[in-house]
Amino acid sequence: MSNRKPFNDRAGYIASKINPLTNTSNVIYIASEQGIDSDKKYVTVCEAHHTMISSASIPLARIDMKDASKWCKDCQWVCEREEAIATRRWQ
């Protein structure tokens, strides 16, 4: 494990990126190596909310990793809340 990539010692780790909404990582894993039953080979996990989405390829999983607000309900709520606050500031 390293400070730069704290999840790299976990089974099936592929990549991680800090989620700007939560300041916590979104992580791509090989589902079977993590013991996750998935219909596709890879899962992207929002570590802040323990939500995941499956992907058939690493390029698709990387797209999911970069923007959890597209698939994590809690991240969507955070994003909508921040947008509402920003809108109120400008009114």
N, C-alpha and C positions, 0 to 999 in steps of 0.2 A: 504494500500500500504506500502511496505517496500523498503528500499534501495537495499536489496539483490535481491528481486523479484519485480521490479517496475510495472509489469503488472498484479499482482495477484488481483487487485481490478476491473479488467475488466470482463464483463460477459463472461462466458464460458471458462475462463482461465484454462488451464491444466498444462503447464510447459513452461519454457523458458531457453534459453542458449545463451551466447554471441557468435556471429558469429566472428571468428578471422579475417575474410577478411574485415569486416566493423566496428568491435568494437561496433556493435549494436546487439540487441537481435533478435533471431528467436523464435517465440512464437507459441505454440499449443493452439488452441481454439476448443470448440464445435461449429461447424459452425452455427447451428440454434440459439444458444444463443447470437452469435455475430451479428445475422441478415444477415449472409452470405448465399446466395443460392448456395449450393454445392451438388454434386452428392453423396458425402460420408459424414459420420458423423463429421469428424475432418478436420480442416485446419491448416496447418503450414504456418505462415506468416513471410517473411523476412521484418522486420520493417524498414530496411534501404532503401529498394527499393519498398516496398508496393506490393510485389509479393507473391502469395500464391499457395499452392498445397494441394489437398485434399487426405485424407487417410481413410481407412475403420476401422482402429484400432489404439489404442495408441502406440503399439510397432512399427508399420510402421511409424506413425507420428514422433516418437522419432528419427528414422533413418533419416527422412527428416530434422528434426530440427538440427541434428548434422552436416549436410553438405549441405548447401544451394546451393553450386556451382553445385550440380547435377540437380537442377530444376529452380533456379533463373538466368535468362539470364545476369543480371547485375553483379551478383556474379561470374558467369562464366567468364565474361570479366575481372573482377578484378583479378581473379585467373590466367587467361592466361597472363595478363599483368605482374603480379609479376613473373611468370615463365620465361617470355621473358627477363625481367630485370635481373633475376638471371643467366640465360643462357649467356647473354652478359658479365656479370662480370667474368665468368669463361673462356671466349674465349680469 
